[in-house]
C-alpha cells in the first residue's frame, strides 16, 4: 500500500515538474515585446544614421524584446506597404519621406524625431506588457519573413539583405557638387603652390584688400551657424540639395573632440584679426600679419579638402553650408597669396629738358 502511494506521489511530482516547465516556456514565449515597422531607403543618409547609430545600442539593451521590421521603400513591394501605411495612419504630405517608423499608433519621421521618441515608446510598451504590430494592410508576410524563433526559443528579427550602395550613390546630386568643390580646391592649392613668388608680404591692393574682411566675416557667419547646429543638436536648414543634418550628426562633425563649426569660427576670426593688424598696424606686426594670411589660407583650404572628401565618399551626404565655407576659404587663398613677379614700380618725376649750356 505504501509503495503504491509513493509511486502515485512520484508520478504527481513528475507531472508537476513537467507542468512547471511548460508553464515557464509559455511565460518565456509571452515576454513583452516592443514592435515597430521601419521604412527606409538604401540611398537615404538619414535612414543610415538611424540604422547605424540609433538601433544598435537599443537592440543591445533590449535584445529580443525590441522587434523592428525594416521595409525598403526603393523596392516595389516596400513602396506599396509604405503607401498603405500613409493611408492607414493618415500621414500628412508635410511628413512624407523616409526614415519613417510606425510604433503602435505613433508615426515618427526623420533622424531627429525617431531617436528622440523611440526610447520612451519602448519603455511604455514594455511596461504595458508589449504592443501589437502596426495595422498596415499587407504587412503580415513581411513580419513572418523577418521575425523568426531561434533554437533557444527566443524571437529575433532578421532583416532582409540590403542591396550594396556606395556612399556616393546615397545623394548623387549633392555629392557631385562636393566632388566639384573638391577638385576646385585641389587645383587651387596645386596652382598657387607652384606660382607663388616672394616677397610674401606684398601689399594687398584695391579690391583684394576689401575682399579679405568681407570673406572672413562671411566665413564666421557660416561657421557660427554650423557650430550652433553641432553644439545644440538642432535641425539645420538644408535647402533642396544635400543633407546637412546627416553630415552634422556624423562622427566627423568633430575634430579632436572639437565641433568643426567651432574650429571654423576660430579660424576665420584669426584671419580677420590678421587683416586688421595688417591694415591698421605698423612695423613688424603688420609685416607678420601679412605673412600669416596666405599661410592660414593654405592650411584652411587643405583642411577643407579633407572635410569635403569625407562627405561624398565616406558619409554619403553633402552639407551645402560646409561647401559654402570651403568656397570662402578657397577665395581667401586666391586673394591673399602673392603670385608671379612683383609689379615694377615706375617713377613719374619730371625730367629737366632745358638744354645744358656748352662749356666755352
C-alpha positions in Angstrom: 0.0 0.0 0.0 2.8 2.4 0.9 4.6 1.6 -2.3 1.5 2.5 -4.3 1.3 5.8 -2.5 4.9 6.5 -3.1 4.5 5.7 -6.8 1.5 8.0 -7.0 3.3 10.8 -5.3 6.3 10.3 -7.6 4.1 10.5 -10.7 2.4 13.5 -9.3 5.8 15.2 -8.7 7.0 14.4 -12.2 3.7 15.7 -13.7 4.0 18.9 -11.6 7.6 19.5 -12.8 6.5 19.0 -16.4 3.7 21.4 -16.0 6.1 23.9 -14.4 8.5 23.6 -17.4 5.6 24.0 -19.9 4.3 27.0 -18.0 7.7 28.5 -17.8 8.2 28.0 -21.5 4.9 29.7 -22.2 5.8 32.6 -19.9 9.1 33.0 -21.7 7.4 32.9 -25.0 5.0 35.5 -23.8 7.7 38.0 -22.7 6.6 41.6 -23.5 8.0 42.9 -26.7 8.1 46.4 -28.3 7.2 46.1 -32.0 7.7 48.6 -34.8 7.9 48.9 -38.6 10.7 51.0 -40.1 10.5 52.3 -43.6 13.9 53.3 -45.2 15.7 53.7 -48.5 19.3 52.5 -49.1 20.2 55.9 -50.7 18.9 57.9 -47.7 21.7 59.2 -45.4 19.2 59.9 -42.6 18.0 56.3 -42.7 21.5 55.0 -42.3 22.0 57.4 -39.4 19.1 55.8 -37.6 20.0 52.2 -38.6 23.7 52.6 -37.8 23.7 54.8 -34.8 20.3 54.6 -33.1 19.2 51.0 -33.5 22.3 49.1 -32.4 22.5 50.4 -28.8 18.8 50.0 -28.3 18.9 46.4 -29.7 21.8 45.6 -27.4 19.9 46.9 -24.4 16.5 45.2 -25.1 17.5 42.2 -27.1 14.5 40.1 -28.4 12.2 42.5 -26.5 12.7 45.0 -29.3 11.5 43.8 -32.7 11.8 46.2 -35.6 10.8 45.1 -39.1 12.6 47.0 -41.8 11.0 47.7 -45.2 12.9 49.1 -48.2 10.7 51.6 -50.0 13.0 51.6 -53.0 11.6 48.2 -53.9 8.1 47.9 -55.4 6.7 45.8 -52.6 8.1 48.1 -50.0 6.7 51.2 -51.7 3.3 49.5 -51.7 3.5 48.9 -48.0 4.6 52.5 -47.4 1.6 53.9 -49.3 -0.6 51.6 -47.3 0.9 53.0 -44.1 0.3 56.5 -45.3 -3.4 55.7 -45.9 -3.8 53.7 -42.7 -2.3 56.4 -40.4 -3.3 59.5 -42.4 0.2 60.7 -42.7 0.1 64.3 -44.0 2.0 65.5 -47.0 4.5 67.6 -45.0 5.6 64.4 -43.1 6.1 62.1 -46.1 9.5 60.6 -46.6 12.0 58.3 -45.0 13.1 57.4 -42.5 9.6 56.7 -41.1 8.8 54.5 -38.1 5.4 53.2 -37.1 5.3 52.2 -33.4 1.8 51.0 -32.5 -0.3 54.0 -33.5 2.6 56.5 -33.3 4.3 57.7 -36.5 7.8 59.1 -36.3 9.6 60.8 -39.2 13.2 61.8 -39.6 16.6 61.1 -37.9 15.8 63.7 -35.2 12.3 62.6 -34.2 13.0 58.8 -34.2 15.9 58.8 -31.7 14.1 61.4 -29.5 10.9 59.5 -29.2 11.7 55.8 -29.7 13.4 55.0 -26.3 10.4 56.4 -24.4 7.9 54.5 -26.5 9.8 51.2 -25.9 9.7 51.7 -22.2 6.0 52.5 -22.3 5.2 49.4 -24.4 7.2 47.0 -22.2 5.7 48.4 -19.0 2.2 47.8 -20.5 3.1 44.2 -21.5 4.1 44.8 -25.1 2.4 46.2 -28.1 1.0 44.7 -31.3 2.4 45.2 -34.7 1.1 48.3 -36.5 -2.1 47.6 -38.5 -0.7 48.1 -42.0 -2.6 46.1 -44.7 -0.3 43.5 -46.3 2.4 43.7 -43.6 1.8 40.1 -42.3 4.0 38.3 -44.9 6.9 40.7 -44.2 6.6 40.1 -40.5 6.5 36.4 -41.0 9.6 36.5 -43.2 11.7 38.6 -40.8 10.5 37.5 -37.4 11.9 34.1 -36.5 12.2 31.9 -33.4 15.7 30.6 -32.6 16.5 27.2 -31.3 16.6 28.6 -27.8 13.0 29.7 -28.2 13.8 33.4 -28.5 12.2 35.7 -31.0 14.6 37.5 -33.3 14.2 39.8 -36.3 16.3 39.0 -39.3 16.1 41.9 -41.8 16.3 41.2 -45.5 19.7 41.8 -47.0 20.1 45.3 -48.4 21.4 46.0 -51.9 25.0 47.3 -51.8 25.0 51.0 -52.3 28.2 53.2 -52.2 28.1 56.3 -50.1 28.2 58.5 -53.2 25.0 56.9 -54.6 23.1 57.9 -51.5 22.9 61.5 -52.8 24.3 61.7 -56.4 23.4 65.4 -56.9 24.7 66.8 -53.6 27.8 64.6 -53.7 28.5 65.7 -57.3 28.6 69.3 -56.1 31.0 68.2 -53.3 33.3 66.5 -55.8 33.4 69.6 -58.0 34.3 71.7 -54.9 36.9 69.2 -54.0 38.5 69.4 -57.5 38.4 73.2 -57.4 40.2 73.3 -54.0 42.8 70.7 -55.1 43.6 72.5 -58.3 43.8 75.9 -56.4 46.3 74.5 -53.9 48.4 73.0 -56.7 48.4 76.0 -59.0 49.0 78.6 -56.2 51.7 76.3 -54.7 53.8 76.4 -57.9 53.1 80.0 -58.9 53.6 81.7 -55.5 56.7 84.0 -55.6 58.4 86.2 -53.0 58.2 88.7 -51.5 55.4 87.2 -49.5 54.5 90.4 -47.7 53.4 92.3 -50.8 50.6 94.8 -50.0 47.0 93.9 -50.7 45.9 96.5 -53.2 42.5 97.6 -54.5 39.6 95.1 -54.3 41.8 92.4 -52.8 42.3 94.4 -49.6 38.5 94.9 -49.4 37.7 91.2 -50.2 39.6 89.8 -47.2 37.4 91.2 -44.4 34.2 90.5 -46.4 35.1 86.9 -46.9 36.3 86.5 -43.3 33.1 87.8 -41.9 31.0 85.6 -44.2 33.1 82.6 -43.1 32.4 83.5 -39.4 28.7 83.7 -40.1 28.6 80.3 -41.9 30.8 78.6 -39.3 28.8 80.1 -36.4 25.6 78.6 -37.7 27.2 75.2 -38.1 28.7 75.4 -34.6 25.2 76.2 -33.3 23.7 73.1 -35.0 26.6 70.9 -33.9 26.5 72.0 -30.2 22.7 72.3 -29.8 21.7 69.3 -31.9 19.1 71.4 -33.7 17.9 70.6 -37.2 19.9 72.5 -39.8 18.1 74.4 -42.6 19.5 72.4 -45.6 17.6 73.5 -48.7 16.6 71.4 -51.6 20.1 70.0 -52.3 22.3 67.9 -49.9 21.7 66.7 -46.4 23.3 69.0 -43.8 21.8 67.1 -40.8 23.3 63.8 -41.9 26.7 65.4 -42.0 26.3 67.3 -38.7 25.1 64.2 -37.0 28.0 62.0 -38.2 31.1 61.2 -36.2 33.1 63.5 -38.5 31.3 66.7 -37.2 34.0 66.9 -34.6 37.8 67.0 -35.0 39.9 66.1 -32.0 36.8 66.4 -29.9 36.0 69.9 -31.0 33.0 70.7 -33.3 34.2 71.6 -36.8 32.0 74.7 -36.8 33.8 76.0 -33.7 37.1 75.4 -35.4 35.8 77.3 -38.4 34.7 80.3 -36.3 38.2 80.4 -34.7 40.0 80.2 -38.0 38.0 82.9 -39.7 38.3 85.1 -36.6 42.1 84.8 -36.7 42.0 85.7 -40.3 40.0 88.8 -39.6 42.4 89.8 -36.8 45.4 89.3 -39.0 43.9 91.6 -41.6 43.1 94.3 -39.0 46.7 94.2 -37.7 48.0 94.4 -41.3 45.6 97.2 -42.3 45.9 99.4 -39.2 49.1 98.2 -37.6 52.7 99.1 -38.4 56.2 97.8 -38.3 56.9 94.1 -37.7 53.3 93.4 -36.5 51.9 94.4 -39.9 54.6 92.5 -41.7 54.0 89.2 -39.9 50.2 89.7 -40.2 50.6 89.9 -44.0 52.8 86.8 -44.0 50.3 84.9 -41.8 47.3 85.4 -44.1 48.3 83.1 -47.1 49.7 80.5 -44.6 46.3 80.4 -42.8 44.5 80.2 -46.2 46.7 77.3 -47.4 46.1 75.4 -44.1 42.4 76.2 -44.1 42.0 75.0 -47.7 43.8 71.8 -47.0 41.6 71.1 -44.0 38.5 71.9 -46.1 39.7 69.4 -48.7 39.8 66.7 -46.0 36.3 67.5 -44.8 34.8 67.8 -48.3 36.3 64.4 -49.3 34.5 62.8 -46.3 31.1 63.9 -47.5 30.6 62.1 -50.8 33.0 59.2 -50.2 32.6 58.3 -46.5 29.4 59.9 -45.1 27.4 59.7 -48.3 25.8 63.2 -47.8 26.8 66.7 -48.6 26.3 69.8 -46.4 25.8 73.0 -48.5 26.9 75.1 -45.6 30.1 73.2 -45.5 30.6 73.7 -49.2 30.0 77.4 -48.8 32.7 77.5 -46.1 35.1 75.7 -48.3 34.4 78.1 -51.2 35.0 81.1 -48.8 38.4 79.7 -47.7 39.4 79.0 -51.3 38.5 82.6 -52.1 40.8 83.8 -49.3 43.5 81.6 -50.7 43.4 83.2 -54.1 43.1 86.8 -52.7 45.9 86.7 -50.2 48.5 84.6 -52.0 51.2 86.6 -53.9 51.6 85.2 -57.4 54.2 85.8 -60.1 56.8 88.6 -60.1 56.1 91.7 -58.1 55.0 94.7 -60.1 57.7 97.1 -61.3 57.4 100.5 -59.5 57.9 103.2 -62.1 58.7 106.8 -61.1 56.8 109.8 -62.5 59.2 112.6 -61.7 59.6 115.5 -64.2 62.6 115.5 -66.5 64.5 118.7 -66.9 64.5 119.3 -70.6 66.4 122.6 -70.6 69.4 122.4 -72.8 72.7 122.4 -70.9 75.0 125.2 -71.9 78.1 124.0 -73.5 81.4 124.9 -71.8 83.0 127.6 -73.6 
